[in-house]
Amino acid sequence: MASIPSITLNDGATIPQFGLGVWRVQQDDTADVVRTALEAGYRHIDTAQMYGNETGVGQGIRDAGVARDDVWVTTKLAGADHGYEPARRALDASLQRLGTDHVDLYLIHWPGRDGDVDTWRAFEALRDDGRARSIGVSNFGEAQLDRLADQTGTVPSVNQIELNPRTPQQSLREYHQRAGIATEAWAPLAEGGLLRERTIAQIAEARSRTPAQVVLRWHLQHGFIVFPKSATPARIRENIDITDFELSDDDMAAIDALGH
């Protein structure tokens, strides 16, 4: 079973650096997909209220027989539920669907028009009462992150952003590093587009790996938290098989150059 590295967040929590994303996984398929992933060694599942499959995530964890405390579960607040009380009620509904008394990470899925301060205060309260062990955001820019920290004093633990070698987000990554915010990557494979990239294919061939494994390894070596989506059992197992090799400095530089 793969030994997945972890990252310590700014609140002291330890998050597995690699996991499974379930965006666009149908509710009827989600339990089987999650169970397959957990049996393959995954211990981090990323879902969201808007994905419509939280019930399947919870069922998959139970079906796999893995202790709840051994699985990192993230969900995200839907845009319709921004605001102090709506955000609290929304998490309660998520917990009911997931069949758990807490999530490990609760994210504001997209920035709202009101600046999100009231929503973020609700997240602080949910963290304080234990229903969300860590709190963060997704798709936030630097000014939006500044506003939350300036008006509440709480810096998000993570910011989940579109990030891959073609979309490197260098400025935002540097901001995260200065602020102590962990970077999570969605669309880490550019929705499959990177798998046909010549540079990546050449590195994969030289290392007897698949293009997907090379790109996911690039994410790990940069220190990002990454969770590729797949509903195919063979690909789920392939994706996690990335801890027994390293990309060289030249490999990393060649992949980095794809974003220039």
N, C-alpha and C positions, 0 to 999 in steps of 0.2 A: 504494500500500500504506500502511495506517495506521501512523503513528509513535506507538508506545506508550510512555508515560512509565515510568520505573523508580523504584524506591525503594532506598536503601542501608540494609541491615540492620545490626544492632549488631555483627555480626562482619566488616563491610566488604564483604560480597557485595552485588551489585546484582541485584534481582529485578524482572522485568517486572510492572507494576502490574495488567495485564489478561491473562487467559488463558482456557483452556477447562477446564471440569470434566466428568468422564466418569462421575459417579455415575449408576447405573441405565442406562448404555449397555451393551448386550449385547456379550459378547466377540466374537461373529461380526461385529458392526458397528463395533467400536471402531477398527480400523485405517483404515477408510474415513473415519470421522468425524475422526480425528486428522489424516489426510492432508489432508482438505478444509480443516480449520482452519489447518494450517501453510501451505497454498497461499494462504489468505486473509490471511496475515500474522501469525497467532498465533505466539508463541514461548514459551509457558508452558502446560504441561499438568499438571493436578492429578488424580492417581489415588490408589488405596489398595489395600492387600492384600485388604480385605474386599469391594471392588468386583468382584473376579474378572476384571479386564480388563487387567492389566498387560502381558500378552503382546501384546494388540492395540495398546496404546499404543506399545510398542517397534517393532512392525511398521509402524505408521502413520508413525512418525518416519523409519524407513528408506525406506518407500515414497515419502515426500515428497522425499527427497533433500536434506534440510536437515542440515547438519553437527550432530553431537551437541552440540558446545560452544555452538551457537547456540540451543539449546532448553533452557529451564528445566523440569526434571522433578521433581515432588513425588510421593512416596508416603507411606503412613501405616502404622504398626504395628497389626496386629490385636490385639484384647484378649486372645486366647488365648496370645499370645507375649510377655506382659510378663515382666520379669526380665532379668538381665544376659546370660546365654548365649542364652536364647530370642530376645531382641531382635536379637542379632548374627546368629544363624542365619536369622532371618526376613528381614533385609535381604539377606543373601546369596541367599536364594531369590527375593526381588524382583528383584535385579540380574540373575539368570539369566533370569527371565521377561521383563524389560525389554530384555535383550540389551545391557547397558551395564556399565561398571565402577564407576559411581558414580551417585548421585542428587544433585540440587542441593539438595533439602530433604527431610529425613526427620522425620515428625511422630509423636508418640504420639497415636493417633487419639482415644482417650477416656481419662479418668483411671481409674486402677486402684484397687483397694481397699487396696493395700499402700503407698500414698503415692508410688509411681513412682520412688523415689530410685535403686534398683538399675537400673531400666530407663534412667533418665536418665544414669547413669554409663556404661552401654553406649553410649548415643548419643554421649557425649563421646568415647569411644574410637573410635567409627566416624567421627566428625568428624576426629579426630586422624590416623587412617590414610587419610583421603581418600575412603572409600566413601560418606560423606555430607558434602557441602560445607558445608551449614548444617543446624542441628537446631532443632526447635521442637515445639509441642504443638497440640492441637486440643480445643476444648470444656472448657478448664480455667478455673476460677474464681480469684479473687484469692488465697484461702488456699492453694490448690494450687500456684499460681505462686510464692508466697512460700516454700513448703516446698522446692521445687526449688532456688531461688536460695540460700536459707539453708543448705541441707545440702550443696550441691555447688559453690556459687560461680559457676555458669554460668546466666545468664539466657537463657531461650529467645529465639531470633531472632524467632519469630512465634507468635501464638496464633490459630488458625483457629476462628471462632465463627459461630453463626447471627446474621446481621446484615442488616438492611434497614430502610427507613424506618418500618415498623410495629414492628420489634424493634430499637430503636436501641442498646441496650447501653451507655448513656452512662457509667455508673459504671466498667464494665470498660474502655471505651475510654480514659477518663481515667487509669486505672491503667496501661494499656499505655504511654501517653504519658510518664508519670512514670518508668516502668521501662525505657524504650527498647525496647519490644516492638512490632513491626509488627502491625497488625490485618488479618487476612484474613477475608473474608466468605463464608460459605456460605449457600445459599438467598437470594441477593441480590435476587431478584424475588419473594420470599415464595411460591415455587412457582407463580408466575403470578398470584397473587392481587392484586398491586399493579397489574397491567396494566388492571384495571377501575376503578381509583381515579379519581374525578372530577378531583381536583386535578392528578394526573399527566397525565390525558388532556387537560386544558385547556392545560397547559404544552407538551405534545407538539404539539398542534394549532397553538399560537402559533409554535412554532419549526420546524414542518414536519418533525418527528421522530416516531418511534414511542414509545409509552409505555416499552417496554423500554430504548430508547436513553436516555431521560430518566433512568430510575432508575439505569442503569449509570453514566451521567455523574455523577449525585449521588455515587455511591461514589468515583469517581476524584477528584472535587473535595474530598471529605473526607479523601483520602489513604489510603483503604483499598485493599488488594489484592483483586481480585474476579475470579471465573472462573465465569460463567454456564454452565450445562449446556444443550446442545442437540445433537440428532442430525440436525437438518434443515439441509441446506446453505445455503438462503437465510437462515435465521435465524442461523446461524453467521456468515455474512458481514455481516448487519445488525448483530449485536451488537458487532462490533469497530469499526463505523463511527461512533465517538463522540469522535474526537480533533479534529474540525474545528469544534466549537462549544462554547460555555460557557453554563452556567446562571447567571442573575443572582443577586445576593444575595437578592432577593425570591423568586425561584424556589426557591433552596436553603432559605430560611426556611419557605416554604409546604410543602415536602416534609418538612422536619424536624418540622413541626407534626403530621404524621400519627402520630408516635410518642408524642404527649402525651395 
